[in-house]
């Protein structure tokens, strides 16, 4: 009997030891909450970093929370509900200009252009922006990067966004696809997977990439409070390194490999559709190769906001961008 009991006891002791060791390792991870402005395949490098354990490698336990709207993301960071925000860097500019003492600082870039696609209700061969004249396009909220980029792109093409067409800014970002399906607008500007889903359901046709038309900007970047960077440099450094690993992965792997990694983050999308969408974002060169945010690109964001009438004065690059932890 003793011969049977002793091995069982040894096994139990080893099991308890392994359990405690595992949980000790888990407890050593620094908990970080991230508010993402939308949940989109456009942010594939972030989900790659999360899925492949790149954050854990840097000692971080990262929780991604959906907080629709850049203004709401910024509010979540300022209130301390989350430690890091992920949204358009225009939100940090607005907050700085409002005189916030502990303002938000951008410390890592991810996407380098607008991620939305122009969807037409009718099939249009050889679409140009001229096709928008006299029409209505659902463009997103006033002051948001998608709508401002749309206005900027139209002006660059010699089209007056106020008089040559109607941009509907009354519809919330999350409701734009449903509004278009319901009959609103001749065109709509949509992120993936909504654009592809509309195509597959027969409600519209993707005719252009707004990102290709709008040029390079630090479109979506990671930000946090100035005080948080000062008191948690190790977190910001580790987080930036993990995102860089995610960027390295998407630039060195094909759409099939990326789709397999992030499939669980998009349970309502088939793997084949996921590959199509990743291909679309790869084809328009959506992601930076490094998290480093250049002054030229940051100033382009401000130029777009100025053009849209949403920015009275520019914010200083050296205060709102911290590249200390980027390559």
C-alpha positions as CSV (number, residue, x, y, z in Angstrom):
1,X,0.0,0.0,0.0
2,X,2.8,2.4,0.9
3,X,4.4,1.7,-2.5
4,X,1.3,3.0,-4.1
5,X,0.7,6.0,-1.9
6,X,4.3,7.4,-1.9
7,X,4.4,7.9,-5.8
8,X,1.0,9.5,-5.6
9,X,2.1,12.0,-3.0
10,X,5.3,12.8,-5.0
11,X,3.1,13.5,-8.1
12,X,0.8,15.7,-6.1
13,X,3.7,17.7,-4.6
14,X,5.3,18.1,-8.1
15,X,1.9,19.2,-9.4
16,X,1.5,21.8,-6.7
17,X,5.0,23.1,-7.2
18,X,4.5,23.5,-11.0
19,X,1.1,25.2,-10.4
20,X,2.7,27.7,-7.9
21,X,5.6,28.3,-10.2
22,X,3.3,29.0,-13.2
23,X,1.2,31.4,-11.2
24,X,4.2,33.1,-9.8
25,X,5.4,33.8,-13.4
26,X,1.9,35.1,-14.3
27,X,1.9,37.4,-11.3
28,X,5.2,38.9,-12.3
29,X,3.5,40.3,-15.5
30,X,2.6,44.0,-15.3
31,X,-1.1,44.5,-16.0
32,X,-1.8,47.1,-18.7
33,X,-5.2,48.0,-20.1
34,X,-5.3,49.4,-23.7
35,X,-8.4,51.2,-25.1
36,X,-8.6,50.6,-28.9
37,X,-10.7,53.0,-30.9
38,X,-12.2,50.2,-33.0
39,X,-11.7,46.5,-33.5
40,X,-10.4,46.1,-37.0
41,X,-8.1,43.9,-39.1
42,X,-6.4,47.2,-39.9
43,X,-4.6,46.8,-36.6
44,X,-3.3,43.3,-37.4
45,X,0.2,43.9,-36.0
46,X,-1.3,44.6,-32.6
47,X,-3.3,41.4,-32.6
48,X,-0.2,39.4,-33.8
49,X,1.8,40.8,-30.9
50,X,-1.0,39.8,-28.5
51,X,-1.6,36.4,-29.9
52,X,2.1,35.4,-30.2
53,X,3.0,36.4,-26.6
54,X,5.2,39.4,-27.5
55,X,3.8,41.4,-24.7
56,X,4.4,38.6,-22.2
57,X,8.0,38.4,-23.4
58,X,8.3,42.0,-22.3
59,X,6.8,41.3,-18.9
60,X,3.3,42.7,-19.7
61,X,-0.2,41.3,-19.4
62,X,-2.1,43.4,-21.9
63,X,-5.9,43.6,-22.0
64,X,-7.5,45.1,-25.1
65,X,-10.7,47.0,-24.5
66,X,-12.9,48.4,-27.3
67,X,-13.7,52.1,-26.7
68,X,-15.4,53.5,-29.8
69,X,-14.3,57.1,-30.7
70,X,-10.9,58.8,-30.3
71,X,-12.4,61.3,-27.9
72,X,-13.7,58.5,-25.7
73,X,-10.3,56.7,-25.9
74,X,-8.5,59.8,-24.7
75,X,-11.0,60.3,-21.9
76,X,-10.4,56.8,-20.7
77,X,-6.6,57.4,-20.6
78,X,-7.0,60.7,-18.8
79,X,-9.3,59.3,-16.2
80,X,-7.0,56.4,-15.5
81,X,-9.5,53.7,-16.5
82,X,-6.8,52.5,-18.9
83,X,-3.1,53.1,-19.1
84,X,-2.7,53.3,-22.9
85,X,-4.9,54.6,-25.6
86,X,-4.8,53.6,-29.3
87,X,-6.5,56.0,-31.7
88,X,-5.8,58.9,-34.1
89,X,-3.1,61.2,-32.8
90,X,-5.4,64.2,-33.5
91,X,-7.0,63.4,-30.1
92,X,-3.7,64.2,-28.3
93,X,-3.4,67.5,-30.2
94,X,-6.9,68.6,-29.1
95,X,-6.2,67.7,-25.5
96,X,-2.9,69.6,-25.4
97,X,-4.5,72.7,-26.9
98,X,-7.2,72.6,-24.3
99,X,-4.5,73.2,-21.7
100,X,-4.5,69.8,-20.0
101,X,-1.5,69.8,-17.7
102,X,-1.0,66.0,-17.7
103,X,-1.5,65.7,-21.4
104,X,-1.3,62.7,-23.7
105,X,1.9,61.8,-25.4
106,X,2.2,59.6,-28.5
107,X,5.0,57.0,-28.1
108,X,4.5,54.5,-30.9
109,X,2.9,54.5,-34.3
110,X,1.2,51.6,-36.0
111,X,-0.8,52.5,-39.1
112,X,0.6,54.9,-41.7
113,X,-2.5,55.8,-43.6
114,X,-6.3,55.8,-43.4
115,X,-7.7,52.3,-43.2
116,X,-11.1,53.0,-44.7
117,X,-12.4,52.1,-48.2
118,X,-14.9,54.0,-50.2
119,X,-17.9,51.8,-50.9
120,X,-20.4,52.7,-53.7
121,X,-24.0,51.7,-53.9
122,X,-23.6,51.3,-57.7
123,X,-20.8,49.5,-59.5
124,X,-18.4,52.1,-61.0
125,X,-15.6,51.2,-63.4
126,X,-12.4,53.3,-63.1
127,X,-13.7,55.3,-60.1
128,X,-12.3,58.8,-59.5
129,X,-13.1,61.3,-56.8
130,X,-15.0,63.2,-59.4
131,X,-17.7,60.5,-59.1
132,X,-18.5,61.8,-55.7
133,X,-19.7,65.2,-57.0
134,X,-23.4,65.8,-56.5
135,X,-23.6,62.7,-54.3
136,X,-23.9,61.9,-50.6
137,X,-21.2,60.0,-48.7
138,X,-21.4,58.8,-45.1
139,X,-18.1,60.1,-43.8
140,X,-18.0,59.6,-40.0
141,X,-18.0,62.2,-37.1
142,X,-16.7,65.7,-37.5
143,X,-13.1,66.0,-36.1
144,X,-12.4,62.3,-36.5
145,X,-9.5,61.2,-38.8
146,X,-11.6,59.3,-41.3
147,X,-13.8,62.3,-42.1
148,X,-11.0,64.8,-42.0
149,X,-8.9,62.7,-44.3
150,X,-11.8,62.4,-46.7
151,X,-12.2,66.2,-46.7
152,X,-8.4,66.7,-47.2
153,X,-8.3,64.2,-50.0
154,X,-11.2,65.9,-51.8
155,X,-9.6,69.3,-51.5
156,X,-6.3,68.0,-52.9
157,X,-8.2,66.7,-55.9
158,X,-9.8,70.2,-56.4
159,X,-13.2,69.2,-55.0
160,X,-15.0,71.4,-52.5
161,X,-16.3,69.1,-49.7
162,X,-18.9,71.7,-48.7
163,X,-20.4,72.5,-52.0
164,X,-19.6,69.8,-54.6
165,X,-21.0,66.9,-52.5
166,X,-22.7,66.1,-49.2
167,X,-20.7,64.5,-46.4
168,X,-23.1,63.0,-43.9
169,X,-21.4,63.4,-40.4
170,X,-24.5,62.7,-38.4
171,X,-24.0,58.9,-38.1
172,X,-21.9,57.3,-35.5
173,X,-18.9,55.3,-36.7
174,X,-20.3,51.9,-35.6
175,X,-23.6,52.6,-37.3
176,X,-22.3,53.7,-40.7
177,X,-22.5,50.3,-42.4
178,X,-26.1,49.7,-41.1
179,X,-27.1,53.2,-42.2
180,X,-25.8,52.5,-45.7
181,X,-27.6,49.2,-45.9
182,X,-30.8,51.0,-44.8
183,X,-30.6,53.3,-47.8
184,X,-28.7,56.3,-46.6
185,X,-26.1,57.8,-48.9
186,X,-24.7,57.0,-52.4
187,X,-21.3,56.1,-50.9
188,X,-19.9,55.3,-47.4
189,X,-16.4,55.2,-46.0
190,X,-15.8,52.0,-44.2
191,X,-13.1,50.1,-42.4
192,X,-12.7,46.3,-42.9
193,X,-14.3,43.9,-42.4
194,X,-17.4,46.1,-43.0
195,X,-16.5,47.0,-46.5
196,X,-16.0,43.4,-47.6
197,X,-19.1,42.3,-45.9
198,X,-21.2,44.9,-47.7
199,X,-19.7,43.6,-51.0
200,X,-20.5,40.0,-50.2
201,X,-24.0,40.8,-49.1
202,X,-24.6,42.7,-52.4
203,X,-25.1,46.1,-50.8
204,X,-22.2,47.9,-52.5
205,X,-18.8,47.8,-54.2
206,X,-15.4,48.9,-52.9
207,X,-14.2,51.4,-55.4
208,X,-11.2,53.1,-53.7
209,X,-8.9,53.1,-50.7
210,X,-9.0,56.4,-48.8
211,X,-5.6,55.6,-47.4
212,X,-4.0,55.4,-50.8
213,X,-5.6,58.8,-51.7
214,X,-4.8,60.5,-48.4
215,X,-1.1,59.9,-48.0
216,X,1.2,59.0,-45.1
217,X,0.2,60.1,-41.6
218,X,0.6,58.6,-38.1
219,X,-3.0,57.6,-38.5
220,X,-3.3,55.4,-35.4
221,X,-0.8,55.6,-32.6
222,X,-0.4,54.6,-29.0
223,X,-0.6,57.3,-26.3
224,X,-0.5,57.7,-22.6
225,X,-0.3,60.4,-20.0
226,X,2.9,62.3,-19.7
227,X,3.1,61.3,-16.1
228,X,2.7,57.6,-16.9
229,X,5.7,57.6,-19.2
230,X,7.8,59.3,-16.5
231,X,6.8,56.8,-13.8
232,X,6.6,53.7,-16.0
233,X,9.4,53.8,-18.6
234,X,9.8,50.1,-18.4
235,X,6.2,49.5,-19.4
236,X,6.4,51.9,-22.4
237,X,9.6,50.4,-23.5
238,X,8.3,46.8,-23.3
239,X,5.0,47.7,-25.0
240,X,6.8,49.5,-27.8
241,X,9.1,46.5,-28.4
242,X,6.2,44.1,-28.5
243,X,4.4,46.3,-31.1
244,X,7.6,46.4,-33.1
245,X,7.7,42.6,-33.1
246,X,4.2,42.6,-34.4
247,X,5.1,45.0,-37.2
248,X,8.1,42.9,-38.1
249,X,5.9,39.8,-38.3
250,X,3.3,41.3,-40.7
251,X,6.0,42.6,-43.0
252,X,7.8,39.3,-43.1
253,X,4.8,36.9,-43.4
254,X,2.1,36.5,-46.0
255,X,-1.6,37.1,-45.5
256,X,-2.3,33.4,-44.9
257,X,0.2,33.2,-42.0
258,X,-1.1,36.4,-40.5
259,X,-4.7,35.3,-40.8
260,X,-4.0,32.0,-38.9
261,X,-2.4,34.0,-36.1
262,X,-5.3,36.5,-35.6
263,X,-8.3,34.4,-36.6
264,X,-9.5,34.0,-33.0
265,X,-9.7,37.8,-32.7
266,X,-12.3,37.9,-35.4
267,X,-14.6,34.9,-34.8
268,X,-17.3,36.2,-37.1
269,X,-15.0,36.3,-40.1
270,X,-14.0,33.3,-42.2
271,X,-10.3,32.6,-42.7
272,X,-10.6,33.2,-46.5
273,X,-12.2,36.6,-45.9
274,X,-9.6,37.5,-43.4
275,X,-6.9,36.7,-45.9
276,X,-8.6,38.9,-48.5
277,X,-8.8,41.8,-46.0
278,X,-5.2,41.5,-44.9
279,X,-4.2,41.4,-48.6
280,X,-6.0,44.7,-49.1
281,X,-4.2,46.3,-46.2
282,X,-0.9,45.0,-47.3
283,X,-1.5,46.2,-50.9
284,X,-2.0,49.8,-49.7
285,X,1.1,49.7,-47.5
286,X,-0.9,50.2,-44.3
287,X,1.7,49.7,-41.6
288,X,4.8,51.5,-40.6
289,X,8.0,49.4,-40.5
290,X,9.0,51.0,-37.2
291,X,7.0,52.5,-34.4
292,X,9.0,55.8,-34.8
293,X,6.8,58.8,-35.5
294,X,8.4,61.4,-37.7
295,X,7.8,65.1,-37.3
296,X,6.8,65.4,-41.0
297,X,4.1,62.8,-40.6
298,X,2.9,64.3,-37.3
299,X,2.7,67.7,-38.9
300,X,0.7,66.2,-41.8
301,X,-2.0,65.1,-39.2
302,X,-2.1,68.7,-38.1
303,X,-2.3,69.9,-41.7
304,X,-5.3,67.7,-42.3
305,X,-7.0,68.9,-39.1
306,X,-6.4,72.5,-40.0
307,X,-7.8,71.9,-43.5
308,X,-11.0,70.5,-41.9
309,X,-11.3,73.6,-39.7
310,X,-10.8,71.6,-36.5
311,X,-7.4,73.0,-35.4
312,X,-6.8,76.6,-34.5
313,X,-3.2,76.2,-33.6
314,X,-0.6,73.5,-34.0
315,X,0.8,71.5,-31.0
316,X,4.5,71.1,-30.6
317,X,5.9,67.9,-31.9
318,X,8.6,67.6,-29.2
319,X,6.0,67.6,-26.5
320,X,3.4,65.3,-28.0
321,X,5.7,62.7,-29.5
322,X,8.2,60.6,-27.5
323,X,10.3,58.3,-29.7
324,X,12.7,57.3,-26.9
325,X,11.6,53.7,-27.1
326,X,11.3,53.3,-30.9
327,X,13.9,52.1,-33.4
